[in-house]
Amino acid sequence: MDNLAVELLTLISFFACTDGGRTGCSLALVSKRINYASRPARFYSVSLINSATQIEQFLACYQAERARAKDMIPRVRHLCVSLFGKGIDSTAASSAVQAPPKSHAEFLAWSQRRAQNWRSAQDNMDEQFNRVIPALMRAVSPDLRSLALMQAQWRSAMVVRCSFPCLEELTLVGGDPSFLPFDFLPSDRPVYPALKRLHQIFSLVNKDVDFLKWAQHAPNLTHLRVSRLDHHPRVSVDSLEHVMSHRCPPDVFPHLRQVVIQPVPPPPAATDAPQQLAYRDFNAHLRKSADKARVDVLLLPPMDVPKPAPGADPSRGCILKLQGAWRDRIEGGDGVWVKAIGGCGEPGGAHAKEASMVPPRTTTPLSVSRWSNVGHSVL
């Protein structure tokens, strides 16, 4: 390591700094020479999944490092962000350790305190994220190649004026970015002009995704995956069917090659018969839409959501799965995209059925996207 040229050390650092920031920080502490050589790659991948305070601390460090650099300015190429925060979880935990109420009056008082604590934590979290998210996005958006964003309770109070000219892969949990609504942006200037792969993972809120608006702002999309798709709201289902149907105008996703759909889990066995019937009709409707699509459509089996262990935080498990898939893609893996063979390259070859899967591996960074992939796994 002492004899290698600085250019080689910098290149090695880019291949090493794929774990969300830990390796980049460690290399900066080795020596002055390694600090200098690894500085361009220190923020190559950044994972911010704990709190708004962590984002604020990262921004201070990132801006200081960029101000110090005279050449080879460090840039963020891959970013994983969770907006769940810790305020609401810590409030719930503190409420759980209290002694259970012994009377109806104590129960009402306990419920009122818990609601007040929750509202206070929510307001604090909103204020923190409304302060740091705009600064974060403006700082990193020009250089990002991949972004995994997990939204939750945060209520955005502003529109961030930024675009992602280099972004190639985007994973969204909880719908479109609430700080970047398409209705407030000019349709003649795409926000994601280089985007190739989009993975929308629906949650209990923010499910009204309009894929026709995505066609305006991501015109070069080639792969689309929709997970936890439900029959409501209708704008998500109808717009998805429209962009993959033969009725679709030629200027709507003109480069789209493959669509992967995974429905929500089925209702419990004890659910009323009308809900069971509605769920079966929804899946049958998806199969018919896949058969008539203008692109290859892979309809996966419904999601299998494991029962959470007692005391476990289900949101934390989802965050870690999202982070794992994001890191795998940076390191040259497949993430949730798995190459399908057996006729999938021909029209109708993979419609409404599972294709046989052969996961290819590569050591090329994500900036070189060259697969025609679909996949099984989901967060």
N, C-alpha and C positions, 0 to 999 in steps of 0.2 A: 504493500500500500504506500510505503514511503517513496518508492521509485516510479510509481505510475504517474503519467501526465495528468494535470488537473482536468483536462477535457475528458479523459477516461473515467476519472473519479466522479465527475459530474454525471456522466452517462450511467455509471453504476448506481449512483444515488437515485436517479429517476426510476430505475427498476426495483430499487429497494423500498422507496417511500410510497408504498401502495396500501398501507394499513390504516390510513386515516389520520396520520400525524405523529404517532409514537416514534417511529423510526427516524423521521426527520428531526424531531427534537433531540433524540439520542445522538445522532450524528453531529449535531451542532455543538455538543458538549465534549466531543472526543479531543479535538485539538484545533488550533487556529487554522491549520492547513485544511483539515477535513471540514471545518466550519465554512471556510471560504468555498471549497469545492462543492459542497452539498447545498449551499444556500439557494441556488435556483430550483432545487428539487424539494426543499424543505416543506413547502406547502403544496406539493404536487397533488396529494389527496388529503382531504380534511374531513373529519367526522365530528359533528357537533350535535350530540344527542342527549345532553344532560339538562341544560337550562339556558335561559336567556343570559345569565351571568357568564356562562362559558363562552357564548357567542361574543359578548362584549369584550372579554379578556382576549379572545382570539383576534378580534379586530384591532385592538391596541397593539398586539405583538406583530400582526401582519403589516400594518401601516408603518410601524417603526422599522421593520426589516426592509421594506421597500424604500423607505427614505434613506437608509444606510447604504443601499446597493448603488454603486456607480455604474456597474455593468451587470449583465445577467440578472435582471430583476426577477425575484421570485413571483410566481403566479400560481393561482389555484386552478387546477385542471379538472379535478373530480371532487364533488362535494356531497356529503350526506348530512341532512338536517332533520331533526325532529323538533316539533313545536309543542310537544306534550307538556314540557316543563315539570317542575317538582312541587309547585305551590299547592295544587289541588290534592295531589297524592299524599303529601305530608300532612295536610289538614285532615284527610280521611283517616290516616294512620293514628294521629293524635286523638281523634275522636274514638277510635276503636279500642284504645287502651283504657278508657274510662270505665268505671263500674257501670253495669247495666242498670237502667232505671227500675225502681221497685214499685212505682205507682204510675197511674195514667198522667197525673200532673207532672211527675218527673220526666216521663217520656215526651210530653209535649214541650217541656222546657229544653230537654236535650235535643229534640228535633229542630227547634228554633235556633239554638246555638249552632248546630251543625250547618243549617242553611245559611246563617249569617257568615260563618267561617268560610263556607264554600264560595259565597258571593265575593267576600273580601279577597280570597285567594284568586278568584277568576279576574277581578278588576286589577289586581297587582300584576298577574301574568299578562293580561292584555296590554297594560301600560309598558311593561318591560319589552315585550316583543314588538310593539308599535314603535319603540325607540331603536331597537337594534336591527330588525329585519331589513328595513329600507337601506340602512348603511351597508349591511352585509351584501345584499344583492347588487347594489351599485358598485361595490368594490370588486366582486368576483364575476359578474355576468359577462364581461367582454371576453374572458379567457376560458370559461367552463367548457369541458367536453362531455361530462356526465353529471347528472344531478338526481339525487334521490331525496324527495321531500315528503315528510310525513306530517300532515296537518291534524289537528285535533280540536281542542276547545278554544284555541286562540281566535278572537274576534278582531279582524283587521279593520282599522279605522282610516286607512289611506290607500292610495294607489301609487305604486312604485313605478316611476318612469324609467324603464330599462328594457333592454332586449338581450337576447342570447345568440349572437351571430355564429358562434362556433359549436354550440351544443349539439351533440350527436345522439345522446341517449337520455331519456327522461322517465323517471318513475315517480308517480304521484299517488299517495295514499290519502284518501279523503277528498277527491275531486280536484278541480282546477285550482291553481294558486289563488287564494283569496285576496292577495295583495296585487294581483295582476289580472283584473277582469277584462275579458275581451271587449265587452261593451264600451269600455272607456278608452280603447286603443284604435288608431286608424287601421282600417282593413287593408289598405294598400301597402303597408309596411309590415311584413311578417315579423313576429317576435322570435320565431324559431326557424330561421331560413335553412339551417343545415341539419335539422333534426331528422334522424333516420328511424329511430325506434322509440315508441311511446307505450308505456305500460300504465294503465289507469286501474287502480285498486280501490274499489268503492268501499265506503264505510257507512255507518248509520246516518251520517249527515253529509251534506254537500255532494249529493249523487247526481245532480242535474247537469250532466256534461253534454254539451252540444258539439258533436264531432264535425258538423258542417263549419262551425267557427274554427275548429282546429285545422280544417282543410285550408282555411285562409291564412292561418298563421304558421303552419308547418307544411308547406307545399311539397317538400321533398321526402315526406314520410314513406318508408318502405315496409315497415313492420309495425303492427298495432296489436296490442294485447289488452283485453278487458277482463278483469277478475272481479269476482263477487257481483256479477251482473244480476240485477233484479228487474222485475217487470214494472216497477215504479222507481223514479218518475219516467213517464213515457218519452220525454225528450231524449233521454240517453239511449233507450232501445230503438226508437224510431230513427234517430239520426245515425246510429250505428248501422242499422239495416240499410239506410239510404246510401251511405258512402261505399258500401260493399256490394250494392245491387247494380244490375244493368241499367236501371233508370238514372243512375248517377251521371251528371254532366262530365265530360272528359277532362275538365279543368279542376275537378275535385279529387284530390289525392291521385294525380296522374301516374305516380311511380309506385303506388301501393301494390305489394305482391302477396302479403299474407296477413291474415287476421286470426287471432287466437281468442276464444271466448270460453270463460269458465263461469258457470252460474253460481248463485249463492247456494249455501247448503239447503237441503230440503227441510220443510217444517218438521217438528217433532212428530213421532208416531201418534201421539195423543191429540194432535191438532184436529180441529173440526174438518169434516169431509170437504166443504167448499174450498178451504185453503189448500188441501191436498190436491184437489182437482185443478185449481188455478195454477198450482206449481207444475203439474204434469202438462197442462195446456201450454204454459210458457216454454217449457223445454221442447215440446213438439213444434212450437212456432219457431224456435231458434233453429231446429234441424231443417225445417223447410226453407228458412232464409239462407242457411248455409248452402243448401243444395242449389239454390238459384243465384248464388253470388258470382260476381265477375272476377273474383280473386280466390286464391286458395284459402279456405276457412277450416280451422281445426277447432272442433267443439269438444272441449274437455269434459270429463265427468264433473258433477257438482263438487264444490269444495268439501273437504272433510275437516271439520274444526274439532280438534281434540278437546276434551274436557279439562279445564285448567285445574292444576293442583291446588289444594287448600292453601290460602295465603299467598298464592302467586299473583303477580301483576300481569294480566294478559297483554296489556299495551306494551310492557317492557319486552315480552317475548316477540311481539310483532316487530318492534324496533330493531332487535338484534337480528332477526331473520332478514329484514330489509338491509341492514348494514352488511350482513354476510353475503347476500346476493350482489350487492353493489361492489364489495371488495373483490369478489370472484371475477366480475367483469373487468375490473381494472387490471387484475393480474393475468388476463388473457383467457379466463374461463368462460363458461356459457351463461352463468347466472340462471335466470329463468328462461333463457332462450336455448333450445336444444334443437339440433339439426334433425329434420325429418326426412326419411327416405321412403322408397316404396311408392313412387308415383306422385309424391307431393309436389313435384315441380310442374306437373301437368294440370290444366284446368280441371277442377273437380276431383283431383286425385286424393285429397285429404279431407273432403267435405264430410262434416257430421260424423267423423269416426276418428279413432286414435290411430296415428301413424306409428310405425315402428321407429324407435328412437336409437340413434347412435350418437352419443355425445362426443364431438370432436374437441381436441384440446389444442391450445396454441400458447406460445409465450409472447405473442405480440401484444403491446399495450392496446387499450381500448381505442386510441386515436386512429387505429387502422381497423375499420369495421368492414369486414368482407365476407360475412356469412349470410346465408338465406335460412334463417333459423326460426323455429317455433318451439314451444316448450310445454312441459308438464307441471313443474313445481310452481307453487304460489305461496305468497306470504300468508 
